[in-house]
Amino acid sequence: MALRVLGVDPGLTRCGVGVVDIAPDRGATLVHVSVIRTDPATPLEQRVLAIAEGVAALLDEHAPHVVALERVFAQNNVRTVMGTAQASGVVLSAAAARGLAVALHTPSEVKAAVTGHGGADKKQVSAMVQRILRLDAPPTPADAADALALAICHGWRRAAVAPAGVAGPDQLTPAQRAWRAAEKSAAAPRVEG
C-alpha cells in the first residue's frame, strides 16, 4: 500500500503544497501540487484564514496519511520567519484536527534526500523532483517543487529507516544512501578537543 504524504513549504505569501504517493519500493507518484497564495496587502488574519482553508480543503480532498512540513529555521529576515511560522502553525493545527502526524524536515534534509547533497540549489531540487515523479517539466514555482520534495523526503525517510529486511542498504537509491550516511555522521558523538 502506498503512503500518501502532503508536503508543505510554508509561507504567508506563497505556501507550496504537494501530495505524493510513495510505494513500498520507494516509487513516487504525483497526486496534486499547487501554491496557496495570499496578497500582502490583505489583513494578516485574512491571509492566515486563506491558508488554513486551502490546507484544510487539501487534507479533506486527498486524505494523506501524514504531513511533511519544512522546519522553521532562523534567518536574518524576521518578517520572513514570522510569516513562515504563522503558515506552519496553520498546517500543524489542520493536521492535528484530523488526527494526522506531522513530520518536520530541515531544508538540508530535504535536499539530501532528493539530490544526495544537502547543499543543492533550488534548480537541482526541482530537476530531481521532475525526474523522481516522471514529470514533463520541473514543477513551478519553487515553492511547489519544495513541497513535493518534502513529501518525497518523508516517504523515502520512512523507507530508509524501515526495519531490517524491509529496505536494506542495497535497495536504497544513491541519494538515500548518501542521506543515511549524512544522518549517521550527524548523530555520531563529537569529540571536544
C-alpha positions as CSV (number, residue, x, y, z in Angstrom):
1,M,0.0,0.0,0.0
2,A,1.3,3.5,-0.9
3,L,2.0,6.1,1.8
4,R,0.2,9.3,0.9
5,V,2.2,12.4,2.1
6,L,1.1,16.0,2.0
7,G,4.3,18.1,1.7
8,V,4.0,21.8,2.7
9,D,6.6,24.5,2.1
10,P,5.1,27.1,4.4
11,G,4.9,30.8,3.5
12,L,2.5,33.6,4.1
13,T,2.6,34.9,0.5
14,R,3.2,31.6,-1.2
15,C,2.5,28.3,0.6
16,G,3.6,25.3,-1.6
17,V,1.6,22.2,-1.2
18,G,2.1,18.8,-2.8
19,V,0.6,15.4,-2.4
20,V,2.7,12.4,-3.4
21,D,2.0,8.6,-3.1
22,I,5.2,6.7,-2.1
23,A,5.0,3.0,-2.9
24,P,6.8,0.3,-0.8
25,D,9.5,0.1,-3.5
26,R,10.0,3.9,-3.0
27,G,8.4,4.7,-6.4
28,A,6.8,8.2,-6.1
29,T,3.6,9.3,-7.9
30,L,2.3,12.9,-8.1
31,V,-1.2,13.3,-6.8
32,H,-1.6,17.1,-6.5
33,V,0.6,20.2,-6.5
34,S,-0.3,23.8,-6.1
35,V,0.6,27.0,-4.3
36,I,-1.8,28.8,-1.9
37,R,-1.2,32.5,-2.5
38,T,-2.2,35.5,-0.3
39,D,-1.9,39.1,-1.1
40,P,0.5,41.0,1.2
41,A,-2.0,44.0,1.2
42,T,-4.7,41.8,2.7
43,P,-5.1,41.9,6.5
44,L,-3.0,39.3,8.3
45,E,-5.9,37.4,9.8
46,Q,-7.5,37.0,6.3
47,R,-4.2,35.7,4.9
48,V,-3.9,33.1,7.7
49,L,-7.5,32.1,7.2
50,A,-7.0,31.6,3.4
51,I,-4.0,29.3,4.1
52,A,-6.0,27.4,6.7
53,E,-8.9,26.9,4.4
54,G,-6.6,25.9,1.5
55,V,-4.8,23.3,3.6
56,A,-8.0,22.0,5.1
57,A,-9.5,21.5,1.7
58,L,-6.4,19.6,0.5
59,L,-6.4,17.4,3.6
60,D,-10.1,16.6,3.2
61,E,-9.9,16.0,-0.6
62,H,-6.7,13.9,-0.7
63,A,-6.7,12.2,2.7
64,P,-3.0,11.9,3.3
65,H,-1.6,9.5,5.9
66,V,0.9,12.1,7.2
67,V,2.0,15.7,6.6
68,A,5.6,16.7,5.9
69,L,6.4,20.3,6.9
70,E,9.5,22.3,6.4
71,R,11.0,23.1,9.8
72,V,11.1,26.8,10.6
73,F,14.7,27.9,10.9
74,A,16.4,31.1,11.9
75,Q,17.0,33.7,9.3
76,N,18.1,37.3,9.3
77,N,14.8,38.4,7.9
78,V,12.4,38.4,10.9
79,R,9.4,39.1,8.7
80,T,10.0,36.0,6.6
81,V,10.5,33.9,9.7
82,M,7.2,35.2,11.2
83,G,5.2,34.5,8.0
84,T,6.7,31.0,7.7
85,A,5.9,30.3,11.4
86,Q,2.3,31.6,11.0
87,A,1.7,29.4,8.0
88,S,3.4,26.4,9.8
89,G,1.1,26.9,12.8
90,V,-2.0,26.7,10.5
91,V,-0.7,23.5,8.9
92,L,0.0,21.9,12.3
93,S,-3.4,22.8,13.6
94,A,-5.2,21.5,10.5
95,A,-3.3,18.2,10.7
96,A,-3.9,17.8,14.4
97,A,-7.7,18.5,13.9
98,R,-7.7,15.4,11.6
99,G,-5.5,13.2,13.8
100,L,-2.6,13.3,11.4
101,A,1.0,13.2,12.4
102,V,3.3,15.9,11.2
103,A,7.0,15.3,10.4
104,L,9.3,18.3,10.4
105,H,12.3,18.3,8.0
106,T,15.0,20.8,7.6
107,P,15.8,22.2,4.1
108,S,19.2,20.4,4.1
109,E,17.5,17.1,5.0
110,V,15.1,17.5,2.0
111,K,17.9,18.5,-0.4
112,A,20.0,15.5,0.7
113,A,17.0,13.1,0.3
114,V,16.2,14.1,-3.3
115,T,19.6,15.1,-4.7
116,G,22.1,13.3,-2.5
117,H,23.6,16.7,-1.4
118,G,22.3,18.9,1.5
119,G,23.7,22.0,-0.2
120,A,21.8,21.6,-3.5
121,D,20.3,24.7,-5.0
122,K,16.6,25.1,-5.9
123,K,17.2,24.3,-9.6
124,Q,18.8,21.0,-8.7
125,V,15.9,20.1,-6.3
126,S,13.4,21.0,-9.0
127,A,15.2,18.9,-11.6
128,M,15.3,15.9,-9.3
129,V,11.7,16.2,-8.3
130,Q,10.8,16.2,-12.0
131,R,12.9,13.1,-12.6
132,I,11.6,11.2,-9.5
133,L,8.0,12.0,-10.3
134,R,8.5,11.4,-14.0
135,L,7.1,14.9,-14.9
136,D,7.4,16.5,-18.3
137,A,8.8,19.7,-16.8
138,P,10.1,20.9,-13.4
139,P,7.3,21.9,-11.1
140,T,7.0,25.7,-10.7
141,P,7.2,27.9,-8.8
142,A,10.0,26.8,-6.5
143,D,7.5,26.6,-3.6
144,A,5.6,23.9,-5.4
145,A,8.8,21.9,-6.1
146,D,9.9,22.3,-2.5
147,A,6.5,20.9,-1.2
148,L,6.9,17.9,-3.5
149,A,10.5,17.4,-2.3
150,L,9.3,17.5,1.3
151,A,6.7,14.8,0.6
152,I,9.3,12.6,-1.2
153,C,11.8,13.2,1.6
154,H,9.4,12.0,4.2
155,G,8.3,8.9,2.2
156,W,11.8,7.9,1.4
157,R,13.0,8.6,5.0
158,R,10.4,6.2,6.2
159,A,11.7,3.6,3.8
160,A,15.3,4.4,4.7
161,V,14.7,3.8,8.4
162,A,12.4,0.7,7.9
163,P,13.2,-2.4,9.9
164,A,15.9,-4.8,8.6
165,G,14.6,-6.8,5.7
166,V,12.2,-4.2,4.5
167,A,14.5,-1.7,2.8
168,G,18.1,-2.8,3.2
169,P,21.1,-0.5,2.2
170,D,21.4,-2.4,-1.1
171,Q,17.8,-1.5,-2.0
172,L,18.3,2.3,-1.5
173,T,18.8,4.9,-4.2
174,P,22.2,6.6,-4.3
175,A,20.5,9.7,-2.8
176,Q,19.0,7.7,0.0
177,R,22.4,6.0,0.8
178,A,24.1,9.5,0.9
179,W,21.3,10.8,3.2
180,R,21.6,7.8,5.5
181,A,25.4,8.3,5.7
182,A,24.8,12.0,6.5
183,E,22.3,11.2,9.2
184,K,24.7,8.7,10.8
185,S,27.5,11.3,10.7
186,A,25.4,14.0,12.2
187,A,24.3,11.6,15.0
188,A,27.8,10.5,15.9
189,P,29.1,11.9,19.2
190,R,31.5,14.7,18.8
191,V,34.9,14.7,20.5
192,E,35.8,18.0,22.0
193,G,39.5,18.9,21.7
